[in-house]
Amino acid sequence: SIACPVCKKEHTHRYFRQKIFLAEERESDQHVTKYKWLNDRMARVHPPYYFLFFCPHCFFTDVPEDFTKPFNSEYGESVIRIFKRITPEQRAVIEGFVGKINYEEIDFQSAVCMHALAAYIQIINEGELCDVYKAARILLRLGWLFREKKGDTDATETRGSARQDEDRCATFANAMAAYSLK
């Protein structure tokens, strides 16, 4: 259990211990395409789905190192301060993502919404207080999720409303990427 840096409530988060798996193959942008699991008894999950920590109480979402030690980051304090003062419009955007997150059983949709939410939280922090490097890093990982899904020919969740949700998230990610380049 880890206390949220914003609301201070504790929640259990999953992370991978060192040497549970290795990246066997990578693409030129460092996207891992094949993992080697080092413990046969370990449940096989998709590691990129578990890249972020999410608070189910206040919905703050961040990379594990900054979620657990936000004041070790140059932008951590300002991200937390601004997150505590979000506008009703920003809260509505956040709740739109949260409604699609199942943090207990993270699937593609939950991972996409958590990544989009984490990037949005970073970009709320405008101007010099915005960690554009972290936002870009999260958006790159979001792009990797979509790339993997597009390559998954056996996927059945890409029909109907799930497909519309993916399209909305892709549109949002593209808009955020364009915004972060301003």
Sine and cosine of phi, psi and omega as CSV:
sin_phi,cos_phi,sin_psi,cos_psi,sin_omega,cos_omega
0.00,0.00,0.66,-0.75,-0.01,-1.00
-0.75,-0.66,0.69,-0.73,0.05,-1.00
-0.98,0.22,0.69,-0.73,0.06,-1.00
-0.92,0.39,0.68,-0.73,-0.01,-1.00
-0.95,0.32,-0.24,0.97,-0.01,-1.00
-1.00,-0.09,-0.86,0.50,-0.10,-1.00
-1.00,-0.09,-0.19,0.98,0.04,-1.00
0.94,0.33,0.10,0.99,0.05,-1.00
-0.99,0.14,0.59,-0.81,-0.02,-1.00
-1.00,0.01,0.54,-0.84,0.06,-1.00
-0.45,-0.89,0.50,-0.87,0.02,-1.00
-0.98,0.17,0.75,-0.66,0.04,-1.00
-0.86,-0.51,0.53,-0.85,0.04,-1.00
-0.98,-0.21,0.69,-0.72,0.11,-0.99
-0.55,-0.83,0.28,-0.96,-0.06,-1.00
-0.99,-0.11,0.78,-0.63,0.10,-1.00
-0.93,0.36,0.40,-0.92,0.07,-1.00
-0.86,0.51,0.60,-0.80,0.10,-0.99
0.92,0.39,0.47,0.88,0.14,-0.99
-1.00,0.07,-0.59,0.80,0.05,-1.00
-0.53,-0.85,0.30,-0.96,0.08,-1.00
-0.82,-0.58,0.50,-0.87,0.13,-0.99
-0.98,0.18,0.89,-0.46,-0.03,-1.00
-1.00,0.00,-0.64,0.77,-0.03,-1.00
-0.72,-0.70,0.64,-0.77,0.01,-1.00
-0.74,-0.67,0.47,-0.88,0.12,-0.99
-1.00,0.01,0.08,-1.00,-0.08,-1.00
-0.89,0.46,-0.44,0.90,0.03,-1.00
-1.00,-0.04,0.29,0.96,0.05,-1.00
0.97,0.25,0.16,0.99,0.08,-1.00
-0.93,0.36,0.83,-0.56,0.00,-1.00
-0.98,0.20,0.81,-0.59,0.00,-1.00
-0.96,-0.28,-0.24,0.97,0.01,-1.00
-0.51,-0.86,0.74,-0.67,0.02,-1.00
-0.93,-0.38,0.52,-0.86,0.12,-0.99
-0.89,-0.45,0.89,-0.46,0.01,-1.00
-0.99,0.11,0.75,-0.66,-0.08,-1.00
-1.00,-0.08,-0.16,0.99,0.01,-1.00
-0.81,-0.58,0.92,-0.39,-0.05,-1.00
-0.91,0.40,-0.38,0.92,-0.02,-1.00
-1.00,0.10,-0.15,0.99,-0.05,-1.00
-0.97,0.23,0.70,-0.72,0.06,-1.00
-0.90,0.44,0.71,-0.71,-0.01,-1.00
-1.00,0.06,0.94,-0.35,0.10,-1.00
-0.85,-0.52,0.17,-0.99,-0.01,-1.00
-1.00,-0.02,0.96,-0.27,-0.10,-1.00
-0.77,0.63,-0.63,0.78,0.00,-1.00
-0.88,0.48,-0.41,0.91,0.04,-1.00
-0.92,0.39,-0.38,0.92,-0.10,-1.00
-0.95,-0.31,0.45,0.90,-0.05,-1.00
-0.96,0.26,-0.44,0.90,-0.12,-0.99
-0.91,-0.41,0.45,-0.89,0.17,-0.99
-0.98,-0.21,0.65,-0.76,-0.09,-1.00
-0.75,-0.66,0.76,-0.65,0.06,-1.00
-1.00,-0.06,0.90,-0.44,0.00,-1.00
-0.96,0.28,-0.11,0.99,-0.01,-1.00
-1.00,0.00,-0.79,0.62,-0.03,-1.00
-0.93,-0.37,-0.14,0.99,0.07,-1.00
0.98,0.20,0.16,0.99,0.06,-1.00
-0.89,0.45,0.70,-0.72,-0.06,-1.00
-0.70,-0.71,0.73,-0.68,-0.02,-1.00
-0.35,-0.94,0.17,-0.99,0.08,-1.00
-0.92,0.39,0.52,-0.85,-0.10,-0.99
-0.80,0.59,-0.70,0.72,-0.06,-1.00
-0.90,0.44,-0.54,0.84,0.01,-1.00
-1.00,0.02,-0.38,0.92,0.09,-1.00
-0.94,0.34,-0.67,0.74,-0.06,-1.00
-0.99,0.14,-0.50,0.87,-0.01,-1.00
-0.67,-0.74,0.92,0.39,-0.11,-0.99
-0.90,0.43,-0.43,0.90,-0.07,-1.00
-1.00,0.06,0.00,1.00,0.14,-0.99
-1.00,0.05,-0.11,0.99,-0.02,-1.00
-0.98,-0.19,0.57,-0.82,0.01,-1.00
-0.86,0.50,-0.56,0.83,-0.09,-1.00
-0.96,-0.28,-0.08,1.00,-0.11,-0.99
-0.81,0.58,-0.75,0.66,-0.04,-1.00
-0.89,0.47,-0.68,0.73,-0.02,-1.00
-0.94,0.34,-0.58,0.82,0.04,-1.00
-0.89,0.46,-0.71,0.70,0.01,-1.00
-0.90,0.43,-0.71,0.70,0.00,-1.00
-0.86,0.51,-0.72,0.70,-0.02,-1.00
-0.95,0.33,-0.60,0.80,0.03,-1.00
-0.88,0.48,-0.59,0.81,0.02,-1.00
-0.92,0.38,-0.34,0.94,-0.06,-1.00
-0.91,-0.42,0.50,0.86,-0.04,-1.00
-0.91,0.41,0.47,-0.88,-0.01,-1.00
-0.98,0.18,0.27,-0.96,0.07,-1.00
-0.86,0.51,-0.57,0.82,0.02,-1.00
-0.92,0.40,-0.68,0.74,0.04,-1.00
-0.91,0.41,-0.63,0.78,0.04,-1.00
-0.87,0.49,-0.64,0.77,0.01,-1.00
-0.90,0.43,-0.65,0.76,0.05,-1.00
-0.89,0.46,-0.72,0.69,-0.01,-1.00
-0.87,0.50,-0.72,0.69,-0.02,-1.00
-0.91,0.42,-0.49,0.87,0.08,-1.00
-0.88,0.47,-0.65,0.76,0.06,-1.00
-0.95,0.32,-0.70,0.71,-0.08,-1.00
-0.87,0.50,-0.57,0.82,0.01,-1.00
-0.88,0.48,-0.27,0.96,-0.03,-1.00
-0.94,-0.33,0.14,0.99,-0.05,-1.00
-0.98,-0.22,0.81,-0.59,0.17,-0.99
-0.91,-0.42,0.99,-0.12,-0.10,-0.99
-0.97,0.26,-0.28,0.96,0.02,-1.00
-0.98,0.20,-0.56,0.83,0.00,-1.00
-0.73,-0.68,0.99,0.15,-0.12,-0.99
-0.95,0.31,0.86,-0.52,0.08,-1.00
-0.90,-0.43,-0.16,-0.99,-0.04,-1.00
-0.84,0.55,-0.78,0.63,-0.04,-1.00
-0.87,0.50,-0.69,0.72,0.02,-1.00
-0.89,0.45,-0.69,0.73,0.00,-1.00
-0.90,0.45,-0.68,0.73,0.01,-1.00
-0.88,0.47,-0.73,0.68,-0.02,-1.00
-0.92,0.40,-0.59,0.81,0.05,-1.00
-0.92,0.40,-0.66,0.76,0.02,-1.00
-0.91,0.41,-0.69,0.72,0.02,-1.00
-0.89,0.45,-0.65,0.76,0.03,-1.00
-0.89,0.45,-0.72,0.70,0.00,-1.00
-0.88,0.47,-0.66,0.75,0.03,-1.00
-0.91,0.41,-0.67,0.75,0.01,-1.00
-0.87,0.48,-0.69,0.72,0.02,-1.00
-0.87,0.50,-0.64,0.77,0.03,-1.00
-0.92,0.38,-0.62,0.78,-0.09,-1.00
-0.99,0.17,-0.34,0.94,0.12,-0.99
-0.83,0.56,-0.57,0.82,-0.02,-1.00
-0.98,0.21,0.99,0.14,-0.15,-0.99
-0.97,0.23,0.23,-0.97,0.11,-0.99
0.95,0.32,-0.57,-0.82,-0.06,-1.00
-0.92,0.39,-0.29,0.96,0.00,-1.00
-1.00,0.04,0.00,1.00,-0.02,-1.00
-1.00,0.01,0.80,-0.60,0.06,-1.00
-1.00,0.08,0.99,0.11,-0.06,-1.00
-0.91,0.42,-0.49,0.87,0.04,-1.00
-0.89,0.45,-0.73,0.68,0.00,-1.00
-0.92,0.40,-0.67,0.74,0.02,-1.00
-0.86,0.51,-0.70,0.72,0.02,-1.00
-0.90,0.43,-0.63,0.77,0.03,-1.00
-0.88,0.47,-0.68,0.73,0.01,-1.00
-0.93,0.37,-0.66,0.75,0.02,-1.00
-0.91,0.41,-0.59,0.81,0.08,-1.00
-0.88,0.47,-0.70,0.71,0.03,-1.00
-0.90,0.44,-0.59,0.81,0.08,-1.00
-0.89,0.46,-0.68,0.74,0.07,-1.00
-0.87,0.50,-0.62,0.78,0.04,-1.00
-0.88,0.47,-0.65,0.76,0.02,-1.00
-0.87,0.49,-0.71,0.71,0.01,-1.00
-0.92,0.40,-0.61,0.79,0.03,-1.00
-0.88,0.47,-0.69,0.72,0.03,-1.00
-0.89,0.45,-0.68,0.73,-0.04,-1.00
-0.91,0.41,-0.65,0.76,0.01,-1.00
-0.89,0.46,-0.57,0.82,0.01,-1.00
-0.98,0.17,-0.16,0.99,-0.04,-1.00
-1.00,0.06,1.00,-0.06,-0.07,-1.00
-0.97,0.26,-0.28,0.96,0.00,-1.00
-1.00,0.02,-0.06,1.00,-0.09,-1.00
-0.92,0.39,0.71,-0.70,0.05,-1.00
-0.95,-0.31,-0.20,0.98,-0.04,-1.00
-0.98,0.21,-0.04,1.00,-0.06,-1.00
-1.00,0.00,0.50,0.87,0.06,-1.00
-0.93,-0.37,0.33,-0.95,0.15,-0.99
0.81,0.58,-0.73,-0.69,-0.10,-1.00
-0.92,0.39,-0.51,0.86,0.05,-1.00
-0.89,0.46,-0.63,0.78,0.04,-1.00
-0.91,0.42,-0.64,0.77,0.04,-1.00
-0.90,0.45,-0.64,0.77,0.05,-1.00
-0.88,0.47,-0.68,0.73,0.03,-1.00
-0.88,0.47,-0.68,0.74,0.00,-1.00
-0.89,0.45,-0.66,0.75,0.03,-1.00
-0.89,0.45,-0.70,0.72,0.02,-1.00
-0.91,0.42,-0.62,0.78,0.03,-1.00
-0.91,0.42,-0.67,0.75,0.04,-1.00
-0.89,0.45,-0.68,0.74,0.03,-1.00
-0.89,0.46,-0.71,0.71,-0.01,-1.00
-0.88,0.47,-0.66,0.75,0.03,-1.00
-0.90,0.43,-0.67,0.74,0.02,-1.00
-0.90,0.43,-0.65,0.76,0.01,-1.00
-0.92,0.39,-0.63,0.78,0.02,-1.00
-0.90,0.44,-0.67,0.74,0.02,-1.00
-0.90,0.43,-0.65,0.76,0.00,-1.00
-0.89,0.45,-0.66,0.75,-0.06,-1.00
-0.94,0.34,-0.32,0.95,0.02,-1.00
-0.99,0.11,-0.19,0.98,-0.01,-1.00
-0.91,0.41,0.00,0.00,0.00,0.00
